[in-house]
Amino acid sequence: MNPDGRGIMKAYTYIEKGRFGWTEKPKPALENPHDAIVRVTLGSICTSDLHIKHGSVPRAVPGITVGHEMVGVVEQVGKEVRTVRPGDRVTVNVETFCGECFFCRHGYVNNCTDPDGGWALGCRIDGGQTEYVRVPFADQGLDRIPDSVTDEQALFVGDVLATGFWAARISEIREEDTVLVLGAGPTGICTLLCVMLKRPRQIIVCEKSLERIRFVREHYPDVCVVEPEHCREFVMARSEHGGADVVLEVAGTDDTFRMAWECARPNATVTVVALYDRPQVLPLPDMYGKNLTFKTGGVDGCDCAEILRLIEEGKIDTTPLITHRFPLERIEEAYHIFENKLDGVIKVAIENK
């Protein structure tokens, strides 16, 4: 027990570049009247956690508890919290946002000007790969899970699914479009699910992993799948105007960044969803005359309530992505499998009992 009466919990922590590990921390307490304390019931590992581990997120703070994909039960709320109460099952938004600044009012919640605004949980403040997490601005950062929706169905709402939904929304996909999605990892598949809601004429997924190619073909048989070495030729052969109308780059490699604009038709939209380990080069002389529109940046996670409604209506189902399940105490094993892409892993659910 801590001197202030708070219990001690184990937290999976960013120790230093290249190393995560267990530490003991006091159970979080309310620090602001807009805070909530959530008991984490189910979490996951995100590729962004790996970016932190490898030093690709400069703003990440050593010593923080990692993890930003989670659902849980509200245990305590500050006196200014209005939308949730103790006992509610909730999704936790990857982003912290005040709801009142210029960017929040315009829907750009990733750019919230509050000191904790944007991606804070598991990056700049303690996240959820532990037993309890403090969520600032709980009215914005928590969404109640409908009774008919399970924790597993809701697990990805606050991050990877919100990313795919945002990417599909800003891409302005039309029914006559050919849409190319580069990457069939967890974010790529979530993006694919949200692109499918737009009902474009044709969807093509480019992926190099044979296991993930099989996954897409098994679960989404109406989607065309191609390997990277054949992607450009494949897209051109199936496009009426010299390339895809919309390209969503979700893979995050040097090769896929170039492939994204090469496979796009003139005057197309290229939406960059991926987080890269290093800067990318925009070869403007090579691109001259294509007149492309690039849309980039972090997810604006302001659609979680709508996403939960679509899940409740059976229009989105991300549960097939959960290929592995581990208790919290075995999270190091889960990281090993996820980081090294072993055993056909797509997403891991971390259970906290």
C-alpha positions in Angstrom: 0.0 0.0 0.0 1.3 3.5 -0.9 1.7 6.0 1.9 -1.4 8.0 0.6 -3.5 4.8 0.8 -3.5 3.9 -2.9 -2.8 0.3 -3.8 0.3 -0.8 -5.8 -0.1 -2.3 -9.3 2.2 -3.8 -11.9 2.6 -1.7 -15.0 4.2 -2.6 -18.3 6.6 0.4 -18.8 8.8 2.1 -21.4 12.1 1.9 -19.6 14.4 3.2 -22.3 14.9 3.0 -26.0 14.7 -0.6 -27.0 13.3 -1.9 -23.7 9.9 -2.3 -22.0 9.6 -3.9 -18.7 7.5 -4.4 -15.5 7.5 -1.7 -12.8 5.4 -1.2 -9.7 3.2 2.0 -9.6 0.5 3.3 -7.3 -3.0 2.9 -8.6 -3.9 6.2 -10.4 -6.0 8.8 -8.7 -8.2 11.6 -10.0 -6.1 14.7 -10.7 -8.7 16.9 -12.4 -12.5 17.2 -12.1 -12.8 16.0 -15.7 -10.8 12.8 -15.1 -12.1 9.2 -14.8 -10.4 6.1 -13.4 -11.0 3.0 -15.6 -10.3 -0.6 -14.6 -8.9 -2.1 -17.7 -10.6 -5.4 -18.6 -9.2 -6.0 -22.1 -6.3 -4.4 -24.0 -4.2 -4.9 -27.0 -0.7 -4.2 -28.4 -0.5 -1.7 -31.2 2.3 -1.2 -33.8 2.6 2.3 -32.3 3.8 0.7 -29.1 6.6 -0.9 -31.0 7.5 2.5 -32.5 7.8 3.8 -29.0 10.0 0.9 -28.0 12.3 1.5 -31.0 12.7 5.2 -30.4 10.5 6.3 -33.3 8.2 8.5 -31.2 10.4 11.3 -29.8 7.6 12.7 -27.6 7.2 9.4 -25.8 8.3 9.7 -22.2 10.5 7.0 -20.6 8.9 5.7 -17.4 5.3 5.9 -18.7 3.0 2.9 -18.7 2.5 1.9 -22.3 -0.7 0.8 -24.1 -3.5 2.9 -25.6 -5.9 0.2 -27.0 -8.2 -0.8 -24.3 -11.7 -1.2 -22.9 -12.7 -1.3 -19.3 -15.2 -0.4 -16.5 -15.4 3.1 -15.0 -14.5 3.0 -11.4 -14.4 6.6 -10.4 -15.2 10.0 -12.0 -14.4 13.6 -11.3 -17.1 16.0 -10.3 -17.3 17.6 -13.7 -17.7 14.3 -15.7 -21.3 14.1 -17.1 -21.4 11.3 -19.8 -20.2 8.2 -17.9 -20.5 7.0 -14.3 -19.0 4.2 -12.2 -19.9 0.8 -13.5 -20.2 1.8 -17.1 -18.3 -0.4 -19.7 -16.4 2.0 -21.9 -14.0 2.2 -24.8 -11.0 4.4 -24.3 -10.0 6.9 -27.0 -6.4 6.9 -28.0 -6.5 10.7 -28.0 -7.0 13.1 -25.2 -9.0 16.2 -26.2 -10.7 19.0 -24.4 -13.6 19.5 -26.8 -13.4 23.2 -26.6 -10.3 24.6 -28.4 -10.2 25.6 -32.0 -9.0 22.2 -33.3 -11.5 20.2 -31.2 -14.4 22.4 -32.3 -13.5 21.7 -35.9 -13.1 18.0 -35.4 -9.3 17.9 -35.5 -9.0 16.4 -32.0 -5.6 15.0 -32.7 -4.4 18.6 -32.5 -6.0 19.6 -29.3 -4.0 22.4 -27.7 -4.4 21.1 -24.1 -1.0 20.1 -22.6 -2.3 16.5 -22.6 -4.0 16.8 -26.0 -3.5 14.4 -28.8 -1.9 11.0 -28.3 -1.1 11.1 -24.6 -2.1 7.8 -23.1 0.7 5.3 -23.2 3.0 7.9 -24.8 3.2 11.0 -22.6 1.1 9.9 -19.7 0.5 6.5 -18.2 -1.5 4.1 -20.5 -3.4 0.9 -20.1 -1.1 -2.1 -20.1 -1.8 -2.4 -16.4 -4.8 -2.7 -14.1 -6.1 0.9 -13.9 -5.7 4.0 -16.1 -6.5 7.7 -15.5 -8.3 9.1 -18.5 -8.3 13.0 -18.8 -11.3 14.7 -20.3 -13.4 11.6 -19.7 -16.5 13.1 -21.4 -14.6 13.1 -24.7 -12.3 10.2 -24.1 -14.7 7.5 -23.0 -17.7 6.0 -24.9 -20.2 3.7 -23.3 -20.3 0.2 -24.9 -23.9 -0.9 -25.7 -25.1 -3.9 -23.7 -25.3 -6.1 -26.8 -21.6 -5.4 -27.8 -18.9 -7.5 -26.1 -15.5 -6.2 -24.9 -13.8 -8.0 -27.8 -16.1 -6.4 -30.4 -15.4 -3.0 -28.9 -11.6 -3.5 -28.3 -10.3 -1.6 -31.3 -12.9 1.2 -31.4 -10.7 3.8 -29.7 -7.6 3.4 -31.8 -7.0 1.2 -34.8 -10.6 1.1 -35.9 -11.0 4.8 -35.3 -7.9 5.2 -37.5 -9.4 3.2 -40.4 -12.8 5.0 -40.1 -11.1 8.4 -40.1 -8.9 7.4 -43.1 -11.9 6.2 -45.1 -13.9 9.4 -44.2 -11.3 11.9 -45.3 -10.6 10.0 -48.5 -14.0 11.0 -49.8 -14.6 7.6 -51.5 -17.3 7.4 -54.2 -19.2 4.4 -55.4 -17.6 4.5 -58.8 -14.1 4.5 -57.4 -11.3 1.9 -57.5 -9.7 2.0 -54.0 -6.2 0.6 -53.3 -5.3 -0.2 -49.7 -1.6 -0.8 -49.1 -1.1 -3.2 -46.2 -3.2 -5.8 -44.6 -1.9 -5.6 -41.0 -4.3 -4.7 -38.2 -4.7 -1.0 -39.3 -4.9 -2.1 -42.9 -7.8 -4.5 -42.3 -9.6 -2.0 -40.1 -9.2 0.6 -42.9 -10.5 -2.0 -45.4 -13.6 -2.7 -43.3 -14.4 1.1 -43.2 -13.7 1.4 -47.0 -16.1 -1.4 -47.6 -18.8 0.7 -45.9 -18.5 3.2 -48.7 -19.3 0.5 -51.3 -16.8 1.5 -54.0 -16.8 -0.3 -57.3 -13.6 -2.1 -56.6 -11.2 -2.6 -53.7 -7.7 -3.9 -54.1 -5.5 -4.8 -51.1 -1.7 -5.1 -51.5 0.1 -7.3 -49.0 3.3 -9.3 -49.0 2.6 -11.7 -46.1 1.1 -15.0 -47.4 -0.7 -15.5 -44.1 -2.4 -12.1 -44.3 -3.2 -12.6 -47.9 -5.0 -15.8 -46.9 -6.8 -14.0 -44.1 -8.2 -11.3 -46.5 -9.3 -13.9 -49.1 -11.0 -16.0 -46.4 -12.8 -13.2 -44.7 -13.4 -10.7 -47.5 -13.7 -12.7 -50.7 -15.0 -9.8 -52.8 -11.8 -7.9 -52.3 -8.9 -8.3 -54.8 -5.5 -9.1 -53.3 -2.1 -8.6 -54.9 1.5 -8.9 -53.8 3.8 -5.8 -53.9 5.9 -6.9 -56.9 2.8 -7.1 -59.1 0.8 -4.3 -57.5 1.3 -1.5 -60.0 0.6 -3.7 -63.1 -2.4 -5.2 -61.3 -3.9 -1.8 -60.5 -3.3 -0.4 -63.9 -5.0 -3.4 -65.6 -8.1 -2.9 -63.5 -8.3 0.9 -63.6 -10.0 2.9 -66.3 -8.0 6.1 -65.9 -4.4 5.1 -65.3 -4.5 4.1 -61.6 -6.6 3.9 -58.5 -9.0 6.8 -57.7 -8.1 6.6 -54.0 -5.0 5.1 -52.4 -4.7 4.5 -48.6 -1.1 3.8 -47.5 -1.3 1.8 -44.3 1.9 -0.2 -44.5 4.5 2.4 -43.6 7.6 1.5 -45.6 9.8 3.3 -48.1 8.6 1.1 -50.8 4.9 1.5 -50.0 5.1 5.2 -49.8 6.4 5.4 -53.3 4.0 2.7 -54.5 1.1 4.8 -53.1 1.6 7.7 -55.5 2.8 5.6 -58.4 -0.4 3.5 -58.3 -2.7 6.6 -58.1 -4.3 8.0 -61.2 -3.8 11.7 -62.1 -5.8 13.9 -59.7 -6.3 11.1 -57.3 -6.4 11.2 -53.5 -3.5 9.5 -51.5 -4.3 9.2 -47.8 -1.3 8.3 -45.7 -2.4 6.4 -42.6 0.9 4.8 -41.7 3.4 5.9 -39.1 6.9 5.7 -40.5 10.2 4.9 -38.7 12.0 7.6 -40.7 11.3 10.6 -42.9 10.0 10.0 -46.4 11.0 11.9 -49.6 8.4 13.4 -51.8 10.0 13.3 -55.3 8.2 16.2 -56.8 9.9 16.1 -60.2 8.8 12.5 -60.7 5.3 13.3 -59.6 5.0 16.5 -61.7 1.7 16.6 -63.6 -0.1 13.9 -61.6 -1.8 16.7 -59.5 -2.3 14.4 -56.5 -4.0 15.4 -53.3 -2.2 14.0 -50.2 -4.0 13.7 -46.9 -1.8 12.8 -44.0 -1.6 12.8 -40.2 -2.7 11.1 -37.0 -6.2 9.8 -36.5 -8.8 12.2 -35.4 -10.7 9.9 -33.1 -14.0 11.7 -32.9 -16.2 9.0 -34.5 -16.2 6.4 -31.8 -19.9 6.7 -30.9 -20.8 6.2 -34.6 -18.4 3.2 -34.8 -20.0 1.6 -31.8 -23.4 2.1 -33.4 -22.2 0.3 -36.6 -20.8 -2.5 -34.5 -24.1 -2.9 -32.6 -25.9 -3.0 -36.0 -23.6 -5.7 -37.3 -22.0 -3.6 -40.0 -18.4 -3.8 -38.6 -16.9 -6.8 -37.0 -13.2 -6.8 -36.0 -13.2 -9.9 -33.9 -11.6 -12.0 -36.6 -8.5 -9.9 -36.1 -8.0 -11.2 -32.6 -5.8 -14.2 -33.4 -4.1 -14.6 -29.9 -5.2 -14.0 -26.3 -2.9 -13.7 -23.3 -3.4 -12.7 -19.7 -1.8 -9.5 -18.6 1.0 -11.2 -16.7 2.2 -12.9 -20.0 2.3 -9.6 -22.0 6.0 -10.0 -22.7 5.3 -13.3 -24.5 2.5 -11.5 -26.4 4.9 -8.7 -27.4 7.4 -11.2 -28.7 4.8 -12.9 -30.9 3.3 -9.6 -32.2 6.6 -7.8 -32.8 8.1 -10.8 -34.7 4.8 -11.6 -36.6 4.9 -15.2 -35.4 2.2 -17.8 -35.6 0.0 -15.9 -38.0 -0.6 -13.1 -35.5 -2.8 -10.1 -36.5 -3.9 -8.7 -33.1 -3.5 -9.9 -29.5 -6.1 -9.4 -26.8 -4.6 -8.9 -23.3 -7.0 -10.0 -20.7 -6.9 -8.4 -17.2 -8.9 -10.4 -14.7 
